[in-house]
Amino acid sequence: MYNRKTFEELEAHIPQKQVTVITGMRRVGKTTAIRYLLDRVGHTNKIFLDLERIEHRHLFNQDSYADIERGLVQLGIDFSAPAVIALDEIQLVKNLPSVVKSFYDTYGVKFIVSGSSSFYLKNHFSESLAGRKKIFELWPLDFREFLVFREAYKPQMELERNRPFLRTYYDLYSGLYEEYVEYGGFPEVVLADSASDRRDYLSDIINAYIELDIKLLSDFEMTDSLYKLMLLLAGRSGSKLDYSKLSSIIGLNRHKVKDYISLLDYTYFIRQVRPLAKGIDKELTSQPKVYFTDTGILNNLQKGLSSGHVFENAIANQLAPLGQLNYFEKSKSLEIDFVLDEKRAFEVKETPTPQHLNGLKYNATAIGLEEFQVIGRYPGRAGFTDFVWGGNIF
């Protein structure tokens, strides 16, 4: 089993009474995470139940909490002692939050649960388990984790985090980084033996997302229009959302398009990067840019995308975990690709030049930002090295 960054934070939460909730897209490694945590519980009064199994769903779908308790006792849980119950795929049992709340309040049971539907978990669980849970989001692997899974990680690479381009570092990791940008960070994709296997896994992930996660949300019905929207968004990665234009192309009501995009966002399929604005009113009325949370998914949906668009999407995913991510645009001559925590400006260029750095410096200074960096994919022209290589960002 390969350790993820999130595992340390998750493990620290085991002693807490709060329910540990792990959510994220299907097949990002939630089941692995839940088993990792259960292995670190220091007693044997614990159980793992996969709610994809019908007998486990039946146990928790019973009307009587007393019967649910009796069933758990038969499975080995002793409610007179500290107990840990781990539940996988909790979105499959609609009344589960109330069951968890009852056993949490009555016996102080520690629950570790995971589920794929962020939309369901964040809304339903927030109402039912207010103050009783902490939600941890699991994403596809970042580049550092990718290297761990490929058994290519070396501790000394930490010394180059966010530092200017170094040819030796680039030569060591550039081939792996290109693979990461092309196929993304889903664990089974990263561990696949061939390019054809990776593409097959990515297709399976998309189909499972549509057929299992989307159809579980009772207020949304999967249609060809939603899939068409996914394809259109893939072709517009890094672009501002134009709801009216998307609505016209698909033939859907504008509000339905917005609902579908919100659904894709809530369930971790895409991320929206909003403009940096001084006033909240301007921010709310400005158009966000859309990126896919995994570049493997992006490339699978839209083959033949420009390498620049895919690289910018990869950088959006690498920067997003580091803080609040925005973009800035006042005019065509005053644009900044990304602003992190309203402090640091980033411009993304496949082959950076001194002119790119000078332009970014001018734009960043114009809006009061003193920290700025150009992020590049390939060695800079004419020996230019005053930029950060994409593989240094993790």
KEPA-960271 format. One record per atom (N, C-alpha, C, CB): x, y, z. Coordinates in steps of 0.2 Angstrom, whole numbers, plus 5000, padded with zeros to 4 digits. Glycine has a CB too. Example, Ala and Ser with C-alpha at 12.3 -4.5 7.8 and 13.67 -1.06 7.14 Angstrom:
% residues 2
506649725039/506249785039/506649845039/505749785045/506449895035/506849955036/506450005039/507049975029/
END
This chain:
% residues 394
500449945000/500050005000/500450065000/499550005006/500350114996/500750174995/500350234999/500750204988/500750265003/500450325008/500350385003/500950335013/499750415005/499550475002/499650535007/498850475000/499750595005/499850655009/499250655014/499850715005/498650645012/498050645016/498050595022/497450645012/498450545021/498350495026/498650515033/498850435024/499150555033/499350585040/498850625043/499950625039/498450665040/497950705042/497350665045/497750755037/497150615040/496650565042/496850525048/496550515036/497450505049/497650465055/497650505061/498350435054/497750565061/497750605067/497050615069/498050675065/496550605065/495850615067/495550555070/495450635060/495850495069/495550435072/495450445079/496050375071/495850475084/495650475091/495050525092/496250495095/494850565087/494350615088/493650575088/494350665083/493150595092/492550565092/492150585086/492150595098/492250635083/491950655076/491950605071/492250725073/491450595067/491450555061/491950575056/490750545058/492350525054/492850545049/492550525042/493550505050/492450575038/492050575032/492550585026/491450615031/492650535022/493150535016/492750535010/493650475016/492850595006/492450595000/492850614994/491850645001/492650604988/493050624982/492750584976/493750604983/493050594970/492750554965/492850474966/493150574958/492450444962/492550364962/493250344960/491950334958/493550304963/494150274961/494750314962/494150244954/494750364967/495350404969/495650374975/495150474971/495450314978/495750284983/495450284990/496450304983/494750304990/494450314996/494450245000/493750334995/494250184997/494250125000/494950105003/494050064995/495450124999/496150105002/496250155008/496650124997/496050215008/496150255014/495750235020/495950325012/495150205019/494750185025/495050125028/494050175023/495350075024/495650015026/496350035030/495749965020/496650085027/497250105030/497150135037/497650165026/496650175038/496450195045/496250145049/495850245044/495850095047/495550045051/496149995054/495049995047/496649985049/497249955052/497649985057/497749945046/497550055058/497850085063/497450095070/498150155061/496850075070/496450075076/496850015081/495750055074/496950045087/497349995091/496949945095/497650045096/496349925093/496049875096/495649835091/495449895101/495349775093/495049735088/494249745087/495149655090/493949785091/493249795091/493049845086/493049825098/493149825079/493049865074/492849825068/493749895072/492549855063/492249815057/492249865051/491549795059/492349835045/492349865039/491749835035/492949855035/491249875033/490649855029/490649895022/490049865033/490649855017/490549885010/489849885008/490949845005/489549945008/488849955006/488649944999/488650025008/489149924995/488949894988/488649824989/489549904984/488849794994/488549724995/487849734998/488949685000/487349694995/486649704997/486549685004/486249664992/486849635007/486749615014/486849675019/487049555015/487449715017/487649765021/487149825021/488349795020/486849835014/486349895014/485749875017/486249905006/485549805017/484949785020/484949795028/484849715019/485549785031/485649795038/485449865040/486349775040/485749915036/485649985038/484950015035/486250025036/484649975031/483950005029/483449975033/483849975021/483549945038/482949915042/482649975046/483249865047/482049975048/481750035051/481850035058/480950025050/482049975061/482249975069/482949985070/481949915072/483150035074/483850045076/484049985080/483950105079/483549955084/483749895088/483949835084/483149885093/483649825078/483849775074/484449785070/483249765068/484649845069/485249865066/485849855071/485349945064/485649865077/486149855083/486249775084/485949885089/485749745084/485749665084/486249635079/485049635084/486149665073/486449645067/487249655068/486249675060/487449715070/488149735071/488449695077/488149805073/488049675082/488249635087/488449565084/487749625093/488049535080/488149475077/488749475072/487549455073/488949535070/489549545065/490149555070/489449595061/490049555076/490649565081/490749625085/491249545077/490349675084/490449735087/490149735095/490049795084/490549755099/490349755107/490249825108/490949725111/489649845109/489449915111/489549935118/488649925109/489749885122/489949905129/490649935129/489849845134/491049925124/491749955124/491849995118/492249885123/492450035118/492550075112/492550035105/493250115112/492150065100/492050025094/492150075088/491349995094/492450045083/492550085077/492150045071/493250095075/491750085068/491350055062/491550095056/490550055063/491850055051/492050085044/491550065039/492750065042/491250115036/490750105031/490950135024/490050135033/490950095019/491150115012/490550125008/491650065009/490550185003/490050194999/489350215002/489950134994/489450265007/488850275011/488250315007/489050325017/488450335001/487850364998/487350314995/488150404992/487450254996/487050204994/486450184999/487450134992/486550215005/485950205010/485750275012/486250165016/485150295010/484950365011/484850385018/484250375007/484650335022/484450355029/485150345034/483950315032/485650335031/486250315035/486450375039/486850305030/486450435038/486650495042/486250485049/486550565039/485550475049/485150465055/485450405059/484450465053/485550355056/485850295059/486450305063/485950235054/486950335059/487550355062/487450405068/488050395056/487050455067/486950505072/486650465079/486450555070/486250415078/485950375083/486450345087/485450335081/486950305084/487450265087/487950305090/487750215082/488150365086/488650415089/488450435095/488750465083/487750465096/487550495102/487450445108/486850525101/487150385106/487050335111/487650295114/486550285108/488050275109/488650235111/489350265111/488650165108/489350325107/489950355106/490450315101/490350365112/490050275097/490450245091/490850285087/489950195087/491450265086/491850305081/491750275074/492650305082/491450325069/491350305062/491850335058/490650325060/492050285053/492450315048/492150295041/493250275048/491950345037/491450325032/491750355025/490750355033/491550325020/491850355013/491250355008/492450325011/491250395004/490750404998/490950444993/490050425001/490650434987/490850464981/490550524979/490850414975/489950534982/489550594980/489650654984/488750574979/490050694982/490150754986/489450794987/490650804983/489050804982/488450834982/487950804988/488050834975/487950744988/487550714993/487850725000/487450634992/488450705001/488850705007/488850775010/489550685007/488950825006/489050895009/488350925011/489350935004/487850905008/487250935009/486850895015/486850945003/486750825013/486350785018/486750775024/486250715014/487350765024/487750755030/487850815034/488450725029/487850875031/487950935035/487250945039/488050995030/486750935036/486050945040/486050895046/485450935035/486150825044/486050775049/486550765055/485950715046/487250785053/487750775058/488150835059/488250725055/487750895060/488050955061/488450945068/487551015062/489150965068/489550965073/489850895075/489250995079/489650845071/489750775073/490250745068/489150735074/490450785063/490850755057/491350805055/490450735052/491950775052/492350815048/492450785041/493050825052/492450825036/492450795029/493250805027/491950835025/493450755024/494150755021/494050735013/494650705024/494350785009/494250775002/494850734999/494150844998/494750684995/495350644992/495250664985/495250574994/495850684982/495850704975/496350654971/496150774974/496350654965/496850614961/497550634964/496850624953/498050584962/498750594965/499050664962/499150544963/499450694967/499850754964/500450724961/499950804970/500950764959/501450734955/501950704960/501850794952/502050724966/502450694971/502150624973/502450734978/501550624974/501150554975/501250514969/500450564977/501250534963/501350504957/501950464957/501250544951/502450504959/503150474959/503250424965/503650534961/502850434970/502850384976/502550314973/502450404982/502050324969/501650264967/502150224961/500950284964/502450264958/502950234952/503650214955/503050284947/503650224962/504350204965/504950244963/504450134965/504750304961/505350354958/505450414963/505150374951/505050414968/505150474973/505850464977/504550474978/506150524977/506750534981/506750594986/507450534977/506850584992/506750634997/507150704995/507050615004/507650704991/508050764989/507650804984/508650744986/507150774981/506750814977/506350874980/506250774973/506250864987/505950914991/506350984991/505850894998/506950974990/507351034990/507251084984/508151014990/506951054979/506751094973/506051114972/506951044967/505651104977/504951124977/504951204976/504651104984/504551214971/504451294969/505151334967/504051324974/505651294966/506251334965/506351344957/506851294968/506851394955/506951404948/507151334945/507451454947/507151334938/507251284934/507951254935/507251304927/508051194936/508751154937/508751104932/508851134944/509151104927/509251054922/509250984924/509751064917/509650974929/509750904932/509150874935/510250904937/508750914938/508050894941/507650874935/507750944946/507650924930/507150914924/507350844921/507250974920/507950834920/508150774916/507950714920/508950774915/507950714927/507750654931/507050644930/507950664938/506650694930/505850684931/505450704925/505650714937/505750734920/505350754914/504950704911/505750794909/505150644910/504850594906/504250574910/505250534905/504250564917/503750544921/503250604922/504050534928/503450664922/502950724922/502550724916/503350784923/502850714910/502450714904/501950654904/502950704898/502050604907/501550544908/501050564913/501950484910/501250604918/500750624923/500250674920/501150664929/500550724916/500150774912/499650734907/500550824909/499850684904/499450654899/498950604902/499850614894/499050574907/498650514910/498350534917/498950454910/498550584920/498250604926/498450564932/497550604926/498050574938/498350544944/497850494947/498450594948/497350464944/497050404947/497450344948/496450384942/497450324954/497950274956/498050214952/497850244963/497450184950/497450124945/497750144938/496850094945/497650204936/497950224930/498650234930/497650294928/498950264936/499650274937/499950204937/499750314944/499650154940/499950094941/499850044935/499750054947/499550064930/499350024924/500050004920/498850054920/500049954917/500649924914/500749954907/500649854913/500249984904/500350004897/499850064896/500149954892/500050104890/499650164888/498850144887/499950194882/498850084883/498150064882/497750044888/498149994877/498050014893/497749994899/497550064903/498149954904/497950114902/497850174906/497150214902/498450224905/497150204896/496550234892/495950194894/496750234885/495950134894/495450094896/495150104903/495550014896/495650114908/495450134915/495050194915/496050134919/495350244911/495050314911/494350314908/495450364907/494250274903/493550264900/493050234906/493550224894/493350184909/492950154914/492750194920/493350094917/493250244922/493150294927/492550334925/493750324929/492550364919/492050404916/491350374916/492250434909/491350314914/490750274913/490450264920/490850214910/490850244925/490650234932/490350294935/491250204936/490750354934/490550414937/489850434934/490950474935/489650424928/489050434925/488550384927/489050434917/488650324927/488150274928/488050264935/488350204925/488450274940/488450264947/488350324951/488950224949/488750374950/488750434955/488150474953/489350464955/488150494946/487650544944/486950514945/487750564936/486850454943/486150434943/485950424951/486150364940/486350424955/486150414962/485850484965/486750404967/485950534962/485650604964/484950604961/486150664961/484550604966/483850594964/483550654960/483350584970/483850714961/483550774958/483950794951/483650834962/484350744949/484650754942/484550684938/485450774943/484450694932/484350634928/484850634922/483650624925/485350584922/485850584917/485550584910/486350524918/485750624906/485450624899/486050634894/484950684898/485950624888/486450634883/486750704883/486250614876/486250754885/486450824885/486950834890/485850864887/486950804896/487450814901/488150784899/487250774908/488150724895/488750704892/489050754887/488650634890/488650774883/488850824878/489150884881/488250844873/488850904887/489150964890/489850954893/488650984896/489950884895/490550864898/491050874892/490550794900/490850854886/491350854880/491450924878/491050814874/490950974878/491051044877/491551074882/490351074877/491451064888/491851094893/492551064892/491651074900/492651004891/493350984890/493651024884/493350904888/493351034879/493651074873/493751144875/493151074867/493451164881/493551234883/493851244890/492851274884/494251194891/494651194897/495151254898/495151134898/495051294903/495451354904/495051414902/496051344901/494451404899/494151464896/493551484901/493751444890/493351544901/492751574905/492151534903/492751644904/491751524908/491051494906/490551544903/490751464913/490351524897/489851564894/489151524894/490051584887/488751524899/488151484900/487751494894/487851504906/487651554891/487151564885/487451524879/487151634884/488051524878/488351494872/488251414873/489051514871/488451394879/488351324880/487651294879/488651304887/487251344882/486451324881/486251324874/486051374885/486551364870/486251364863/486551304859/486551434860/487151284861/487451234857/487151164859/488251224859/486951154865/486651094868/485951094867/486851084875/485651154867/484851154866/484551144873/484651104861/484851164878/484551164885/484451234888/485051124889/483951234892/483851294896/484551314899/483251284901/484651384899/485251414903/485351394910/485251484902/484751394913/484751374921/484951294921/484051394924/484751254917/484851184917/485651174916/484451144912/485951214911/486651204910/487051224917/486851254904/486751284920/487151304926/487051244931/486851364929/486451214932/486351164937/486851104935/485651134936/486951084929/487351024927/488051044929/487251014919/488251104927/488951124929/489051124936/489151194926/488651144940/488651144947/488751074950/488051174951/488351024947/488350954948/489050924947/487850914945/489350944941/490050924939/490550944944/490150944932/490451004947/490851034951/490851004958/490751114952/490250994961/490050964967/490350894968/489350974969/490350864962/490550794962/491250784960/490050744958/491650834960/492350834959/492650824952/492650784964/492150824947/492350814940/492750874937/491750794936/492450934939/492850994937/492951034943/492351024931/493351084942/493451144947/493351204943/494151134950/493051254947/492951324944/493451364947/492251344945/493851404943/494251454946/493951524945/494951454943/493851554950/493451624950/493951684949/493051634956/493751734946/494151794945/494351824952/493851844941/494951854953/495151894958/494751964958/495851904959/494351984963/494052044963/494052074970/493252034960/494052144970/494052174976/493352174980/494252244975/492852174976/492152174979/491852104977/491752234976/491452084982/491152024982/490552024976/490752004988/490252074975/489752084970/490052074963/489452154970/490652104962/490952094955/491152014954/491552134955/491451984960/491651914959/491051874958/491951894966/490451884961/489851844960/489651844953/489351854965/489651904950/489451914943/489951904937/489151984942/490551894939/491051874934/491051804932/491751904937/491351784927/491351724924/491951684927/491351714916/491751624930/492351574932/492651544926/492151524937/493251524926/493551474922/493451404924/494351494920/493451354919/493351284921/493951244919/492651264917/494151204924/494651154923/494451084925/495251174927/494651034922/494550964924/495050944930/494550914919/494750904935/495150894941/495650834939/494750874946/495650804933/496150764931/496250764924/495950684933/496950774922/497050784915/496950724911/497750814914/497050664914/496850604910/496150604908/497050544915/495650624913/494950624911/494850674905/494550644917/495250734906/495150784901/495450754894/495650844903/495950724894/496250704887/495850644884/496950674888/495450604889/495050554887/494450574883/494850504892/494150634886/493550664883/493650704877/493250704888/494250734877/494350774871/495050764868/494350854872/495150714864/495750694861/496050744856/495750624857/496650764856/496850814851/496850884854/496450814845/496750894861/496750964863/497450984863/496550964871/497551054862/498251084862/498651064868/498151164861/499251054868/499651034874/499651094879/500351024871/499651154876/499651214881/499051214885/499651274877/498451194883/497851194887/497851144892/497151184882/498151084890/498151024895/498651044900/498350964891/499251074898/499751094903/499451144908/500351124900/499051194906/498751244910/498351214915/498451304906/497951164913/497451124917/497851084922/497051074913/498451054920/498851024925/499051064931/499450984922/499251124929/499551174934/498951194938/499851234930/498351204936/497851224940/497751174945/497151234936/497751114943/497651054948/498251054953/497550994945/498851074951/499451074956/499451124961/500051074952/499151184958/499151244963/498551244967/499151304958/497951214965/497351224969/497451194976/496851184966/497751144978/497851114985/498251164989/498151044985/498651214986/499151254990/498751314993/499651274985/498151324991/497851384994/497251404989/498351444994/496951464990/496451494986/496651514979/496051554990/496351484974/496651494967/496151544964/496751434964/496351594961/495951634956/496351654950/495751704960/495951684945/496351714940/496151794940/496151684933/496551834936/496451904935/496351924928/496951944939/495851964927/495851994920/495452054920/495451944915/495852104918/495552174918/495452194911/495952224922/495852174906/495852184899/496252134896/496052264897/496252134889/496652084886/497452094887/496552094878/497652164889/498352174890/498552164898/498452244888/498052154902/498152144909/497752084911/497852204913/498152024910/497851964912/498451924916/497651924906/498151884921/498651844925/498251774925/498751874932/498651724923/498351654923/498051634930/498851604920/498451634935/498251614942/498551664947/498551544943/498151674952/498351714958/498251664964/498051784959/498751654968/498651604974/498651644980/499251554974/498051634984/497951674991/498051744990/498451644996/497851774984/497851844983/498551874984/497351884987/499051834984/499751864985/500251844979/500051824991/500151784976/500651764972/500351754965/501051694974/500751784960/500451784953/500851734949/500551854949/500551694945/500851644940/500551654933/500651574943/501051644929/500951644922/501151574919/501251704918/500751544915/500951474913/501051474905/500351424914/501751454904/501951454897/502351384896/502451514896/502151354890/502551294889/503251304888/502251264883/503451354884/504251364884/504351444886/504451354876/504551454892/504551524895/505151564892/504551524902/505051624892/505551674890/505651734894/505451694882/506151764894/506251824898/505651874897/506851864897/505351884891/504851924890/504151904894/504651924882/504051844894/503551814898/503551844906/503451744898/504151834908/504351854915/504251934916/505051834918/504451964911/504352044912/503652064911/504752074906/503252024907/502552044906/502252024913/502252004900/502351974916/502051954922/502252004927/502251884924/502852024928/503052074933/502652134932/503852084932/502552154926/502152224925/501452214927/502252244917/501152154925/500452144927/500352134935/500152084923/500852094938/500752084945/500852154949/501252034947/501352194947/501452254950/500852304949/502052284947/500552294944/499952344942/499352324947/499752334935/499352264950/498752254955/499052244962/498352194952/499652264963/499952264970/500152194972/499352284974/500352154968/500652084970/501452094969/500352034965/501752074974/502552084974/502852014972/502752104980/502451954973/502751894972/502451864965/502551844977/502851844961/502651814954/503151764951/502551874949/502951714948/503351664944/503051644938/503451604949/503451634933/503251604927/503351524928/503651624921/502851484926/502851414926/502951384919/502251384930/503451344918/503551314911/503551244911/504251344909/503451214905/503451144904/504051114901/502851124899/504451154897/505051134894/505551184896/504951134886/506251174894/506751214896/506651284892/507451184894/506851334895/506751404892/507151414886/506851454898/506951464882/507351484876/507951524878/506851524872/508451514874/509051544875/509351534882/508951624873/509251484885/509551464891/509251504897/510251484891/508651524896/508251564901/508051514907/507651594899/508251524913/508051474919/507651514924/508751454921/507551574924/507151604929/506451594929/507351684929/506251534929/505551504929/505551444934/505251494922/504951424935/504851364939/504551304934/504351374945/504851254934/504651194930/504051164933/505251144929/503551144929/502951114932/503051054937/502551094926/503551014936/503750964940/503950984947/504150914937/504151044948/504351074954/503751094959/504751134954/503151084956/502551114960/502151054963/502051154955/502151044969/501850994973/501751014980/502150924972/
END
